[in-house]
Amino acid sequence: MSSLSNKIIVYLDRTPDFQKDVLLQDDGDGVVYIKEWNVDEAQPTEEQLNALESQADDLETANQVISNRKKEYPSIEECVHAILDDDL
């Protein structure tokens, strides 16, 4: 099941600032909802967001793949440092 944030990213076709543009809240019961919607696009309904479940799942999978790859390879900074240290 996709997170609400990923459904919103798919809905907007971009990542909003989740600190000021779209505020999500969980009141401790495990149900996350949109507390504030401060973007130009109309706030989606729950049905609209649920219709994006498959695309949001794909986004989560892609993000996990990227995260795993970052763990497997050195960062750009580490590569540059190695190149400079080895006079390559």
Protein Blocks (a to p, Z undefined) as FASTA:
>chain_A
ZZfklmmmmmnopacdfklmpccddehnopacdfbdcbfbdcddfklmmmmmmmmmmmmm
mmmmmmmmmmmpccfklmmmmmmmnoZZ
